């Protein structure tokens, strides 16, 4: 049986239009890509935002999606802040305290860590402020809803790709920092996919560092010295993948990167043959979808198709994933759903 979400995933690639393709009758792509129906605010809601940072295309893309969709939906973003990186719990709690004083209807939280926010979120909800999570999960039953992706499925897609192309592959893994849950779930998915592929061997498997390019570069360099015969390098996210691809290129390694998230530099390395596959998480679409979920929540209307609370203690709306290889880039425009304009700056909203 084909589900509604399965139909969406199958149609995603067809809905993208390449800029400058010259296709006859090409239309502007649907900004919501058919994954969620547009809803308007019943009154001008005031919303505050705090995200992990604005350094990479993932979080900057979410911010771009939030900022662009809010006025279309009749929502005013009063303040948008970045906490400065993963693990900055104290800094982000201080931002939540600031937002609690601003007469808001809701707060959008891209949490710097899975744990540590429950009390701060409860102080907001006690004031009648709705809180939704975006981009990553957070351990709080006070969250009204989450908008993200199926993190395990990211890892599973990457392992399935490697298995299809080389079942006996030796794979170096760079799972990302210790602490956040999103990258643990991705690695869980990758390991499950590897377990289903007899002969695949994983090396590394250590949570450490951050998600910066230099983390991917240093970890991949060290692991390639230890295992020069590696076929693939799994990385949790784009900057780690970029760093790993740079390491493989510098060391003339045959190892190709399989990574979550895609950016311009990922594309360059993909075209050079150092990145084999990236899972597009569509962060701009995620930001737009978060506004739409939030509007429904504040309007008191039914939410779209959500996962039931379970390991994550609140319902989640999952933006579909798209597997990207070099051949897929010909007909895919990253600027529509994945990558904010290079010159775009996060507005102050002040």
C-alpha positions, 0 to 999 in steps of 0.5 A: 500500500502506498501511503500519503507520505510515501507519495510525497517522497516519491514526488519530491525530485520531480517537484524541483526546478533547476534555475536557468534550465530553460524548461518550457512552461517551468513554474516557480516551485511550491515553497511548501513542496506539497508536504503541508497545506498552507494555513493563515494565522487567525490573528498576528501571533508574536513568536521568538526563536532561538537556534543552535547557531547560524554557522552552517547551511542547516541551521541558517537554512531553517532560520531562512525558512522561518523568517520567510514563511512567517509574514506569509502566514501572518506571524511576527517573529519578534526576536531570532537568536543563535546560542553559539553552538552545540552544548551551549545549554546555559547560553540558550536557557538565558535566551529563553528567559529573555524571550519569556519577557517579550509578550509572545504567543510561542517560541521556536526552539532548536536546542543545543542539547537533548537534555537540560531544558525542561524547567526553562520550557516549563517556565514558558508554558506556565505563562501560556507560551507554546513551545515547538522544537525544530531541527533536533529533538529535545527531552521535554514533555512540555514541547507541544510539537516538533518539526524535524526529520526522521534522524534514524532514517538519515543513517539508514539511507546512507548505510543502504546506499553503501550496501547497494554499491559495496556490501563488503565495504570497510567504513570509517565512521565519524558520528559527531559530538557526544551529547546531542541525540540527533546524531546518535539516532543517525548513527543508530540508523547507520549501524542498523543498516550495516547490520543488515548488510553482511560483510560491512565493517565499521571503524571509528565509531566514537562520538567526539568533537563538534560538527565543524569542518576541522572536526571532520578533517582531523578525525578522517585524517587520523582514521585514514592513517589507521585504515588506509583501505577504507572504502567509505567514510560515514559522517553525521552532517555536512561540515563533517562530510566536507572535512572528511572529503577534504582529508580523502582528497589530500591523502589521495584516498579511494574512500568516498564520503556518505553524509547527512546534509548537503551544501555547496561545498558538499556538491563540489566534493561530490562532483570531484568524486570524494563525496558519494552520497548526501541526504538532503534534509531540506532545512529551508522547507523545515523552517517553513513547515515549522511556521505552518505547524505553529500556526495550526497549533495557535489557531487551535486547529488539527495538526498535520500527520504527526508521529506519536510520542514515544522515544521523543516525548512529543508528536513530530512532523517529519520533513521527507528526506531526499538521497542525492548523488552527483547525477541527481544534481543536474535537475536539483536546485539547492537554493529552493529547499536546502541552501539559503542565499550566500549573502542572506543575513539573519534579521534582528527583528528588533 
